[in-house]
């Protein structure tokens, strides 16, 4: 048996990596490429499987409900300590309050709040609400009526077709006499 290259722990005879399990995991998790790949996989899973996301939320809520008041208080105090020791550091402040970070947060919030609205129609929706002062529900109905494939768009197409048919019929009646 030999020892781990990093910590010296005794290794089994079948070990081919030269590192113990703990050091191997530390080494893999320290790689930024691996962390990005893992993060992308998690985001993809959450995006394509709403049931999985809902189950995670339920599990977190259930876990919080099972905590004793002392544990909840300990978590609250830990959050306060994090704010004081980490979040108030100048480097973290510079990163989180930079114009790029603020713009990214704004885009992310818009994508969440206006997820029903196609990205190319969001500016039009904002113009309807802000400049035209149309209530949000009416503005949403207007935008949805213009987006192909929605029930509102289908109703609008049917109504347009019916109006065209009625006008054609009235023209025909007027031209007969």
C-alpha positions as CSV (number, residue, x, y, z in Angstrom):
1,X,0.0,0.0,0.0
2,X,1.1,3.5,-0.7
3,X,0.0,6.9,0.6
4,X,-2.2,9.6,-0.8
5,X,-0.2,12.2,-2.8
6,X,-1.9,15.1,-1.0
7,X,-2.5,14.0,2.6
8,X,-0.5,10.8,3.0
9,X,-3.5,8.6,4.0
10,X,-2.9,4.9,3.3
11,X,-4.4,3.7,0.0
12,X,-5.7,0.3,-1.0
13,X,-3.8,-1.9,-3.5
14,X,-6.4,-1.3,-6.3
15,X,-6.1,2.5,-6.1
16,X,-4.8,3.8,-9.4
17,X,-5.3,7.6,-8.9
18,X,-2.7,8.0,-6.1
19,X,-5.2,10.0,-4.0
20,X,-7.7,9.1,-1.3
21,X,-11.4,9.7,-1.9
22,X,-11.5,12.9,0.1
23,X,-8.5,14.5,-1.8
24,X,-9.9,13.3,-5.2
25,X,-13.3,15.0,-4.5
26,X,-11.5,18.2,-3.3
27,X,-9.4,18.2,-6.5
28,X,-12.4,17.6,-8.8
29,X,-14.5,20.3,-7.1
30,X,-11.7,22.8,-7.2
31,X,-11.8,22.8,-11.1
32,X,-13.8,25.8,-12.4
33,X,-14.7,23.9,-15.6
34,X,-16.2,21.1,-13.6
35,X,-18.2,23.5,-11.4
36,X,-19.5,25.4,-14.5
37,X,-20.5,22.1,-16.2
38,X,-22.3,21.0,-13.0
39,X,-24.0,24.4,-12.7
40,X,-25.2,24.3,-16.3
41,X,-26.6,20.8,-15.8
42,X,-28.5,21.8,-12.7
43,X,-30.0,24.9,-14.4
44,X,-31.0,22.8,-17.4
45,X,-32.7,20.2,-15.2
46,X,-34.6,22.9,-13.3
47,X,-35.6,24.6,-16.6
48,X,-37.0,21.5,-18.3
49,X,-38.6,19.8,-15.3
50,X,-41.0,22.0,-13.3
51,X,-42.1,19.0,-11.2
52,X,-38.5,18.5,-10.0
53,X,-38.2,22.2,-9.2
54,X,-41.5,22.1,-7.2
55,X,-40.3,19.0,-5.3
56,X,-37.1,20.8,-4.3
57,X,-39.2,23.8,-3.1
58,X,-41.5,21.5,-1.1
59,X,-38.5,19.7,0.4
60,X,-37.0,23.0,1.5
61,X,-40.2,24.2,3.0
62,X,-40.7,20.9,4.8
63,X,-37.1,21.1,6.1
64,X,-37.7,24.6,7.4
65,X,-40.9,23.6,9.1
66,X,-39.1,20.8,10.9
67,X,-36.5,23.1,12.4
68,X,-36.9,24.0,16.0
69,X,-37.1,27.7,16.9
70,X,-33.5,27.6,18.2
71,X,-32.3,26.2,14.9
72,X,-34.2,28.8,13.0
73,X,-32.7,31.5,15.2
74,X,-29.2,30.0,14.6
75,X,-29.8,30.2,10.8
76,X,-31.0,33.8,11.1
77,X,-27.9,34.8,13.1
78,X,-25.6,33.0,10.6
79,X,-27.2,35.0,7.8
80,X,-26.5,38.2,9.7
81,X,-22.9,37.1,10.2
82,X,-22.6,36.4,6.5
83,X,-23.9,39.9,5.7
84,X,-21.5,41.5,8.1
85,X,-18.4,39.5,7.2
86,X,-18.8,38.5,3.6
87,X,-21.4,40.6,1.8
88,X,-20.1,43.9,3.1
89,X,-16.5,43.3,1.8
90,X,-15.4,45.9,-0.8
91,X,-14.6,43.2,-3.4
92,X,-18.0,41.6,-3.0
93,X,-19.7,45.0,-3.0
94,X,-17.9,46.0,-6.2
95,X,-18.9,42.8,-7.9
96,X,-22.5,42.8,-6.9
97,X,-23.1,46.6,-7.3
98,X,-21.3,47.0,-10.6
99,X,-23.3,48.3,-13.6
100,X,-22.9,45.0,-15.4
101,X,-24.3,43.1,-12.4
102,X,-27.2,45.5,-12.1
103,X,-28.0,45.1,-15.8
104,X,-27.9,41.4,-15.5
105,X,-30.2,41.4,-12.5
106,X,-32.6,43.6,-14.4
107,X,-32.6,41.3,-17.4
108,X,-33.1,38.3,-15.2
109,X,-36.0,39.9,-13.3
110,X,-37.7,41.0,-16.6
111,X,-37.3,37.5,-18.0
112,X,-39.0,36.1,-14.9
113,X,-41.8,38.7,-14.5
114,X,-42.5,38.8,-18.2
115,X,-41.9,35.1,-19.0
116,X,-45.3,35.0,-20.7
117,X,-44.2,37.7,-23.2
118,X,-41.8,36.9,-26.0
119,X,-38.5,38.7,-25.7
120,X,-39.1,40.7,-28.9
121,X,-42.4,42.1,-27.6
122,X,-41.3,43.2,-24.1
123,X,-40.4,46.7,-25.2
124,X,-43.8,47.1,-26.8
125,X,-45.5,45.8,-23.6
126,X,-43.5,48.4,-21.6
127,X,-44.5,51.2,-24.0
128,X,-48.2,50.3,-23.7
129,X,-48.0,50.4,-19.9
130,X,-45.8,53.4,-19.5
131,X,-46.5,55.7,-22.4
132,X,-50.0,54.7,-23.3
133,X,-51.0,54.1,-19.7
134,X,-52.9,51.0,-20.6
135,X,-53.6,48.7,-17.6
136,X,-51.3,45.7,-17.4
137,X,-54.1,43.1,-18.0
138,X,-55.2,44.9,-21.1
139,X,-51.7,45.4,-22.4
140,X,-51.0,41.7,-21.8
141,X,-54.2,40.8,-23.8
142,X,-53.0,43.1,-26.6
143,X,-49.6,41.4,-26.8
144,X,-51.0,37.9,-26.5
145,X,-53.4,38.6,-29.4
146,X,-50.4,39.5,-31.6
147,X,-48.4,36.4,-30.7
148,X,-49.0,33.6,-33.1
149,X,-50.0,30.3,-31.5
150,X,-51.8,31.7,-28.5
151,X,-55.6,31.3,-28.0
152,X,-56.0,35.1,-28.1
153,X,-54.3,35.3,-31.5
154,X,-56.5,32.5,-32.8
155,X,-59.6,34.4,-31.6
156,X,-58.4,37.6,-33.2
157,X,-57.8,35.8,-36.5
158,X,-61.3,34.2,-36.5
159,X,-62.8,37.6,-35.6
160,X,-60.9,39.3,-38.5
161,X,-62.0,36.6,-40.9
162,X,-65.7,37.0,-39.8
163,X,-65.5,40.7,-40.2
164,X,-64.0,40.4,-43.7
165,X,-66.8,38.0,-44.6
166,X,-69.5,40.3,-43.2
167,X,-68.1,43.3,-45.1
168,X,-67.8,41.3,-48.3
169,X,-71.5,40.2,-47.9
170,X,-72.6,43.8,-47.3
171,X,-70.7,45.0,-50.4
172,X,-72.3,42.3,-52.4
173,X,-75.8,43.2,-51.2
174,X,-75.1,46.9,-51.9
175,X,-73.8,46.2,-55.4
176,X,-76.9,44.2,-56.4
177,X,-79.2,47.1,-56.5
